[in-house]
Amino acid sequence: MSKIGLIDILLQKRICFVVIVANTFGGYTDNFIVVHENDAAQIERISGLRARSGGARDCRTIDLEGDDYKSFKRNHERFESYPIEGGIGRVYELVGNNFKDYRAYVTANTRTE
């Protein structure tokens, strides 16, 4: 029985996310997913992977490697690609499911004053 990749799960569950492919020092590539913190617990539960705090306080990251990276490559046509400032890599965003808009919507609708 083949293991379903994390990207396949996220697409099935219609969870909004972006994939970052960045070049790091020494010529290595760092691949990871960025999700909103509201979705992180669900992703951890269904995938068994641990989400870490990201650069933004309301985002979490999950490493993308092995079968999960292959799952991303299989589904690459579902993403739009944008360069990261400074030419250090690319951001892959789901076509028709903009993470920036989703994040703004969730933030606006979960704020307590």
C-alpha positions in Angstrom: 0.0 0.0 0.0 1.5 3.3 -1.0 1.7 6.2 1.4 -0.3 9.3 0.5 1.8 12.4 0.5 1.2 15.4 2.7 0.4 17.6 -0.3 -2.2 15.1 -1.4 -3.8 15.3 2.0 -3.8 19.1 2.1 -5.4 19.2 -1.3 -8.0 16.7 -0.4 -8.9 18.6 2.8 -8.8 21.9 0.9 -6.4 23.4 3.5 -4.8 26.6 2.2 -0.9 26.5 2.2 2.1 27.6 0.3 5.3 25.7 -0.5 8.7 27.4 -0.2 11.7 26.2 -2.0 14.7 28.2 -0.9 18.4 28.0 -1.5 20.4 28.0 1.7 24.1 28.6 2.5 26.4 25.9 1.1 24.2 25.2 -1.9 21.5 23.2 -0.1 17.8 23.6 -0.8 15.2 24.0 2.0 11.7 22.8 1.1 8.8 23.5 3.5 5.1 24.2 3.7 3.6 27.3 5.4 0.2 27.0 6.9 -1.9 29.3 9.2 -1.8 28.3 12.9 -5.5 27.6 12.8 -4.9 24.7 10.5 -1.7 23.4 12.1 -3.3 21.1 14.7 -5.5 19.4 12.1 -2.5 18.8 9.8 -0.5 17.4 12.7 -3.4 15.1 13.6 -3.9 13.7 10.0 -0.3 13.6 9.0 1.6 12.9 12.2 4.1 15.7 11.2 5.0 18.4 13.7 4.4 22.1 12.6 7.0 24.6 13.9 6.6 28.3 14.5 7.3 30.2 11.3 8.6 33.7 10.8 5.2 35.2 11.3 3.5 34.7 14.6 0.3 33.3 13.1 2.0 30.9 10.6 3.6 27.4 11.1 6.0 25.5 8.9 6.4 21.8 8.1 9.4 20.4 6.4 8.8 18.9 2.9 11.0 16.0 2.1 11.0 12.5 0.6 7.6 11.3 -0.5 6.0 14.5 0.5 8.3 16.5 -1.8 7.5 13.9 -4.6 3.8 14.6 -3.9 4.4 18.3 -4.4 6.2 17.6 -7.7 3.3 15.4 -8.9 0.9 18.2 -8.2 3.0 21.1 -9.4 0.5 22.2 -12.1 -1.9 23.2 -9.3 0.5 26.0 -8.1 1.6 29.4 -9.4 5.3 30.1 -8.8 6.7 33.5 -7.6 10.3 34.4 -7.0 11.5 35.1 -3.5 13.0 38.6 -3.2 16.7 38.5 -3.6 16.5 35.4 -5.9 17.0 32.9 -3.1 14.1 30.7 -4.1 10.5 30.4 -5.1 7.1 30.5 -3.4 4.5 28.1 -4.8 0.9 29.2 -4.1 -2.3 27.2 -4.9 -4.1 28.5 -8.0 -7.4 30.0 -6.8 -6.5 29.6 -3.1 -4.4 32.6 -2.3 -2.6 32.2 1.1 -2.2 35.9 1.7 -6.0 36.5 1.3 -6.8 33.4 3.4 -4.5 34.6 6.2 -6.0 38.1 6.1 -9.5 36.6 6.2 -8.8 34.3 9.2 -7.0 37.1 11.1 -9.9 39.5 10.6 -12.5 36.9 11.6 -10.7 35.6 14.7 -9.6 38.8 16.3 -11.1 39.6 19.7 -11.2 43.2 20.8 
